[in-house]
């Protein structure tokens, strides 16, 4: 892969575009320019991945094509992101002899992730449950912030 990004950050772009569209107090022209800048930036960053996909997979796509247990890896990670608030891993059992810990998200557990078989299913679920996803992202952002500061 030519770039490494967490799939949940890609989903956050939807919220950024909604924020720019509806909540920024700028003229329509400025809002359109901001949204175009976001889209152009994404496309420019995606050119290397597009070239890799064309050369090695003969696919015209900007997305990384990878599988996990027969499922699209990005979709798998998005589904896990719904139910897992935080995952503490353990790389070296001789230094830290404890098992990994997975913190489950009670709101995410209410969403039937087995029914999410495609990206369109995922986005329809977001549209059907916007408040749930906002709360899941809020919870996840708290965990990432805490983790970042605890490492300092």
N, C-alpha and C positions, 0 to 999 in steps of 0.2 A: 504494500500500500504506500502511496506517496504522501499521505497525511494521516495523522492520528488524532481523532476527536471523539469524545464521548457522544453517542447518539442522542442523549438527552439534551445536549447543548444545541444540536440541530433543531430539535423540537422547540427549544426556547426562542429560536429565531422567529417563529410564528408570533410569539408574544411580543417580541421587539417590534415587529412590523405593525401589530395591532396597537401597541403603545404609540408608535410614531404616527399612525393614521388617526387615532381618535383622541389622544390625551395631550399631545404637544400643541401648544398654542402658537402655531406658525401658519403661514399662508399655505394654500393647497400646493402651490408651486414648490415651496420648500419641502413639504411632506413628500411629494412625488420624487424630488431629487434625493432625499434621504433614503427612501425605499429603493430607488434605482442604485444608489451607491452601495447599499447592503447586498443587493442581488448581483451587481457587477463584481463586488469584492469576493463573493462566494464563487462565482464563475471563474474568476482569475485564479483563485486558490485551487480550483478543481481541475485546471488544465492538465497538470501532470498525471492525475489519476485517470482522466479521460484518455490520455495517450497510452498509458499502461494497459487500460482495458481494451483499447483498439488493437494494440500490437499483440498482446498475449491471449486475449479472450475473444477477440473479434466482436466486441460489444461496445456500442456507442452510449456509454453511461458515465456519469461523474461519480458514481457511488462505488465504494469498495465492495467487490464481490467475494464474499467468504461465507462458509457454512459452518455451523456447529450442530452436531447431531442431526444432520439433514435439513436444518432450518437456516434461513438467512441470519447471519451473525448479528447484524445491526438490529433486526427485529427481535431476536432473542434477548439482546442487551436492553432494548427498550422495555420489553415485557418484564425483565428482571428489575429494571429501575422502578417499575410501578410498585412492586411488592417489597423490595429491599430498601430500607432507609439508609443502611450503612453496612459495610462489610469490612471487618477487621481480619486481615490475613496474617498468617504466620509463615515466614519463609524459612527460619532456622530453628528447629525444635531443640537443638542443644543449648542455645542461648535463651530462648523463650519457650518453655515446654508446654504451652497451652494450644488447644485447638483453635482454628479460626472461629469467629463469632459473626453470625448474620443477624442483624436487627431488622425485624419485619415491620412493615408499615400497615397499621390497622385499616386505614382507608384504602390502600392499594389492594389489600386482601379481599375487599368487597367486590373488586372488579374481576370479572371472569376472564383471566388472561388466556385460557384455553380457547376462547372464541376469537382471539386476535391472531388471525392467520395471515394477515397481509398488512402493509403500511396503511392502506385505505381503511381497514378495520380499526387500526390504531387511531387514526385521525378522526374517524367517526365517533369513536369512544371518547376522545377528548371533547368533541363538540357536544356529545350527550351529557358529559360529566365535567363541565369546565371548572366548577368550584373544587371538586375533588382533586383535579390535576393541579390547580393553583396551590392547594394546601400540601399536596405531595411535593411539588417543587419548592415550596417554602420550607418544608421540613428538610428536604435534601440540601438546600442552600445553607441552612443552619449547621447541618452536619459537616459540610465541606468547609465552612468558615471555621468551625471549631477545630477540625482536623488540621487546617492550615496553621492556625495560631498555636495549637498545642505542639506542633513540630518545631517551633522557634525556640 
